[in-house]
Amino acid sequence: MDLTSEQKGRRAKEILDDPIFAEMIETTRAHILTEWNLTDFDQVDARESLYHQGRALDGILRGLRTLVADWTMDQSRNKNEKGRKR
């Protein structure tokens, strides 16, 4: 099923505004940082894995924010086009 930019943007905003989602993001981020801080310097593989987990989490948030921004831009563009037609 293909969703429109508006549908994707609205859903992404709902997810970002969801307090349970926000809590899980913060809990996960805190867990990653705690685990990273508990590793020894010679535990390179573990440290790199945790680093990549944090980057993946950031990527998910960035993707959701991009969907919201795209939707917002489309709304603005549509509003401007309607204003020009008058």
LUMRO-403959 format. One record per residue: residue number from 1; residue in one letter; chain; x, y negated, z negated of N, C-alpha, C, CB in turn. Coordinates in nm, 2 decimals, padded with zeros to 4 digits. Last residue first. Glycine has a CB too. Layout:
REM residues N
    n  res  chain     n_u     n_v     n_w    ca_u    ca_v    ca_w     c_u     c_v     c_w    cb_u    cb_v    cb_w
  NUM    A      A       X       Y       Z       X       Y       Z       X       Y       Z       X       Y       Z
...
***
This chain:
REM residues 86
    n  res  chain     n_u     n_v     n_w    ca_u    ca_v    ca_w     c_u     c_v     c_w    cb_u    cb_v    cb_w
   86    R      A  -00.56  -03.26   00.70  -00.67  -03.36   00.67  -00.66  -03.49   00.74  -00.69  -03.38   00.53
   85    K      A  -00.34  -03.12   00.73  -00.45  -03.10   00.83  -00.56  -03.20   00.81  -00.50  -02.96   00.81
   84    R      A  -00.18  -03.18   00.52  -00.14  -03.24   00.65  -00.26  -03.23   00.75  -00.02  -03.17   00.70
   83    G      A  -00.29  -03.03   00.32  -00.29  -03.17   00.30  -00.26  -03.24   00.44  -00.19  -03.22   00.20
   82    K      A  -00.23  -02.77   00.40  -00.37  -02.81   00.39  -00.38  -02.96   00.39  -00.44  -02.75   00.27
   81    E      A   00.05  -02.78   00.37  -00.01  -02.76   00.50  -00.15  -02.80   00.51   00.01  -02.62   00.55
   80    N      A   00.07  -02.80   00.09   00.12  -02.91   00.18   00.06  -02.90   00.32   00.27  -02.91   00.18
   79    K      A  -00.04  -02.56   00.01  -00.10  -02.68  -00.03  -00.06  -02.80   00.06  -00.06  -02.71  -00.18
   78    N      A   00.15  -02.38   00.13   00.01  -02.38   00.17  -00.06  -02.51   00.13  -00.06  -02.26   00.11
   77    R      A   00.38  -02.45  -00.03   00.38  -02.47   00.12   00.24  -02.47   00.17   00.46  -02.35   00.18
   76    S      A   00.29  -02.38  -00.28   00.33  -02.51  -00.26   00.32  -02.54  -00.11   00.47  -02.55  -00.31
   75    Q      A   00.26  -02.10  -00.24   00.14  -02.18  -00.29   00.17  -02.33  -00.25   00.12  -02.17  -00.44
   74    D      A   00.52  -02.03  -00.18   00.41  -02.01  -00.08   00.29  -02.09  -00.11   00.37  -01.86  -00.07
   73    M      A   00.64  -02.09  -00.42   00.68  -02.16  -00.30   00.58  -02.15  -00.19   00.82  -02.11  -00.25
   72    T      A   00.52  -01.89  -00.58   00.50  -02.04  -00.61   00.54  -02.12  -00.49   00.59  -02.08  -00.73
   71    W      A   00.62  -01.66  -00.46   00.47  -01.69  -00.46   00.45  -01.84  -00.49   00.40  -01.60  -00.57
   70    D      A   00.89  -01.69  -00.52   00.84  -01.68  -00.38   00.69  -01.71  -00.37   00.87  -01.54  -00.32
   69    A      A   00.88  -01.68  -00.80   00.93  -01.80  -00.73   00.88  -01.81  -00.58   01.08  -01.81  -00.73
   68    V      A   00.80  -01.42  -00.84   00.72  -01.53  -00.89   00.75  -01.66  -00.82   00.74  -01.55  -01.04
   67    L      A   01.01  -01.28  -00.72   00.87  -01.26  -00.67   00.78  -01.38  -00.72   00.82  -01.13  -00.72
   66    T      A   01.22  -01.37  -00.89   01.22  -01.40  -00.75   01.08  -01.39  -00.69   01.32  -01.31  -00.68
   65    R      A   01.15  -01.25  -01.13   01.15  -01.39  -01.12   01.15  -01.44  -00.98   01.27  -01.45  -01.20
   64    L      A   01.19  -00.98  -01.06   01.06  -01.02  -01.10   01.05  -01.18  -01.09   01.03  -00.98  -01.24
   63    G      A   01.47  -00.99  -01.01   01.38  -00.95  -00.91   01.24  -00.99  -00.93   01.38  -00.80  -00.89
   62    R      A   01.57  -01.06  -01.26   01.59  -01.15  -01.15   01.49  -01.12  -01.04   01.74  -01.13  -01.10
   61    L      A   01.50  -00.83  -01.41   01.44  -00.96  -01.44   01.45  -01.06  -01.33   01.51  -01.01  -01.57
   60    I      A   01.66  -00.64  -01.27   01.51  -00.62  -01.28   01.45  -00.75  -01.31   01.47  -00.52  -01.38
   59    G      A   01.91  -00.74  -01.32   01.87  -00.73  -01.18   01.71  -00.72  -01.18   01.93  -00.62  -01.12
   58    D      A   01.94  -00.71  -01.60   01.94  -00.85  -01.54   01.88  -00.85  -01.40   02.08  -00.91  -01.54
   57    L      A   01.95  -00.43  -01.59   01.84  -00.50  -01.67   01.83  -00.64  -01.61   01.87  -00.50  -01.82
   56    A      A   02.19  -00.40  -01.46   02.07  -00.35  -01.40   01.95  -00.41  -01.46   02.06  -00.19  -01.42
   55    R      A   02.37  -00.51  -01.64   02.35  -00.57  -01.51   02.23  -00.52  -01.44   02.48  -00.54  -01.42
   54    G      A   02.34  -00.32  -01.85   02.31  -00.46  -01.87   02.28  -00.53  -01.74   02.41  -00.53  -01.95
   53    Q      A   02.45  -00.10  -01.72   02.31  -00.09  -01.77   02.26  -00.24  -01.79   02.30  -00.01  -01.90
   52    H      A   02.71  -00.18  -01.68   02.62  -00.16  -01.56   02.47  -00.15  -01.60   02.66  -00.04  -01.48
   51    Y      A   02.80  -00.18  -01.94   02.80  -00.30  -01.87   02.71  -00.29  -01.75   02.95  -00.33  -01.82
   50    L      A   02.77   00.10  -02.00   02.69   00.00  -02.07   02.68  -00.14  -02.00   02.74  -00.02  -02.22
   49    S      A   02.97   00.20  -01.82   02.83   00.24  -01.81   02.73   00.14  -01.88   02.81   00.38  -01.87
   48    E      A   03.20   00.08  -01.93   03.15   00.04  -01.79   03.01   00.08  -01.77   03.24   00.11  -01.69
   47    R      A   03.21   00.20  -02.18   03.20   00.06  -02.17   03.14   00.01  -02.03   03.33  -00.01  -02.20
   46    A      A   03.24   00.47  -02.10   03.12   00.43  -02.18   03.10   00.28  -02.17   03.14   00.47  -02.33
   45    D      A   03.49   00.45  -01.97   03.37   00.50  -01.90   03.24   00.46  -01.97   03.37   00.65  -01.88
   44    V      A   03.67   00.36  -02.17   03.64   00.28  -02.05   03.51   00.32  -01.98   03.76   00.29  -01.95
   43    Q      A   03.75   00.37  -02.45   03.63   00.44  -02.39   03.58   00.36  -02.27   03.52   00.44  -02.50
   42    D      A   03.96   00.22  -02.55   03.99   00.33  -02.46   03.87   00.41  -02.40   04.09   00.43  -02.53
   41    F      A   03.83   00.05  -02.73   03.89   00.00  -02.61   03.92   00.11  -02.50   04.01  -00.08  -02.64
   40    D      A   03.53   00.20  -02.85   03.67   00.17  -02.86   03.72   00.13  -02.73   03.75   00.30  -02.91
   39    T      A   03.20   00.07  -02.91   03.30   00.15  -02.84   03.44   00.11  -02.87   03.27   00.15  -02.69
   38    L      A   03.04  -00.11  -03.04   03.08   00.01  -03.11   03.18   00.10  -03.04   02.96   00.09  -03.16
   37    N      A   02.97  -00.29  -02.84   03.05  -00.33  -02.95   03.11  -00.22  -03.03   02.98  -00.43  -03.04
   36    W      A   02.80  -00.12  -02.69   02.92  -00.17  -02.63   03.02  -00.21  -02.74   02.89  -00.29  -02.53
   35    E      A   02.58  -00.09  -02.87   02.66   00.02  -02.83   02.80  -00.02  -02.77   02.58   00.11  -02.73
   34    T      A   02.50  -00.36  -02.88   02.54  -00.29  -03.00   02.63  -00.17  -02.96   02.42  -00.25  -03.08
   33    L      A   02.43  -00.41  -02.61   02.53  -00.48  -02.67   02.59  -00.42  -02.80   02.48  -00.62  -02.71
   32    I      A   02.21  -00.22  -02.59   02.33  -00.21  -02.50   02.45  -00.29  -02.56   02.30  -00.27  -02.36
   31    H      A   02.04  -00.32  -02.79   02.09  -00.18  -02.80   02.22  -00.17  -02.71   01.99  -00.08  -02.75
   30    A      A   01.97  -00.57  -02.68   02.04  -00.56  -02.81   02.11  -00.42  -02.83   01.94  -00.59  -02.92
   29    R      A   01.84  -00.48  -02.44   01.96  -00.56  -02.43   02.04  -00.56  -02.56   01.92  -00.71  -02.40
   28    T      A   01.62  -00.35  -02.56   01.72  -00.28  -02.48   01.85  -00.35  -02.47   01.66  -00.25  -02.34
   27    T      A   01.50  -00.56  -02.69   01.54  -00.44  -02.77   01.65  -00.37  -02.69   01.42  -00.35  -02.80
   26    E      A   01.44  -00.73  -02.48   01.53  -00.77  -02.58   01.58  -00.66  -02.67   01.45  -00.87  -02.67
   25    I      A   01.26  -00.56  -02.34   01.38  -00.61  -02.27   01.48  -00.65  -02.38   01.35  -00.73  -02.18
   24    M      A   01.06  -00.52  -02.53   01.14  -00.40  -02.48   01.27  -00.45  -02.41   01.06  -00.32  -02.39
   23    E      A   00.96  -00.78  -02.55   01.02  -00.71  -02.66   01.11  -00.60  -02.62   00.90  -00.66  -02.76
   22    A      A   00.86  -00.81  -02.29   00.96  -00.90  -02.34   01.04  -00.84  -02.46   00.91  -01.04  -02.37
   21    F      A   00.66  -00.61  -02.29   00.77  -00.61  -02.19   00.89  -00.69  -02.24   00.73  -00.65  -02.05
   20    I      A   00.50  -00.72  -02.48   00.55  -00.59  -02.50   00.67  -00.57  -02.41   00.45  -00.48  -02.48
   19    P      A   00.41  -00.96  -02.37   00.50  -00.96  -02.49   00.56  -00.83  -02.52   00.42  -01.01  -02.61
   18    D      A   00.42  -01.05  -02.04   00.37  -00.95  -02.13   00.47  -00.94  -02.25   00.37  -00.81  -02.06
   17    D      A   00.53  -01.22  -01.85   00.45  -01.28  -01.96   00.41  -01.18  -02.07   00.34  -01.36  -01.91
   16    L      A   00.63  -01.04  -01.66   00.72  -01.13  -01.74   00.66  -01.19  -01.86   00.77  -01.24  -01.65
   15    I      A   00.38  -00.93  -01.57   00.48  -00.85  -01.64   00.58  -00.93  -01.72   00.56  -00.77  -01.54
   14    E      A   00.26  -01.15  -01.46   00.19  -01.08  -01.57   00.29  -01.00  -01.65   00.08  -00.99  -01.51
   13    K      A   00.45  -01.21  -01.26   00.43  -01.31  -01.37   00.36  -01.24  -01.49   00.34  -01.42  -01.32
   12    A      A   00.41  -00.98  -01.10   00.54  -01.01  -01.16   00.53  -01.10  -01.28   00.64  -01.06  -01.06
   11    R      A   00.15  -01.03  -01.02   00.18  -00.91  -01.10   00.31  -00.93  -01.17   00.18  -00.78  -01.01
   10    R      A   00.18  -01.26  -00.87   00.09  -01.26  -00.98   00.12  -01.14  -01.08  -00.06  -01.25  -00.94
    9    G      A   00.36  -01.17  -00.67   00.39  -01.28  -00.76   00.31  -01.28  -00.88   00.38  -01.41  -00.69
    8    K      A   00.21  -00.98  -00.54   00.33  -00.94  -00.60   00.37  -01.05  -00.70   00.44  -00.93  -00.50
    7    Q      A  -00.01  -01.13  -00.44  -00.03  -01.02  -00.53   00.09  -00.98  -00.61  -00.09  -00.90  -00.45
    6    E      A   00.13  -01.32  -00.28   00.06  -01.36  -00.40   00.03  -01.25  -00.50  -00.08  -01.42  -00.35
    5    S      A   00.24  -01.16  -00.09   00.33  -01.23  -00.17   00.26  -01.28  -00.30   00.39  -01.35  -00.09
    4    T      A   00.05  -00.85  -00.08   00.08  -00.98  -00.04   00.18  -01.05  -00.13  -00.04  -01.07  -00.02
    3    L      A   00.14  -00.51  -00.06   00.09  -00.62  -00.13   00.13  -00.75  -00.07   00.13  -00.61  -00.28
    2    D      A   00.07  -00.21   00.10   00.15  -00.33   00.11   00.07  -00.44   00.03   00.17  -00.37   00.26
    1    M      A   00.08   00.12   00.00   00.00   00.00   00.00   00.09  -00.12   00.00  -00.10   00.00  -00.12
***
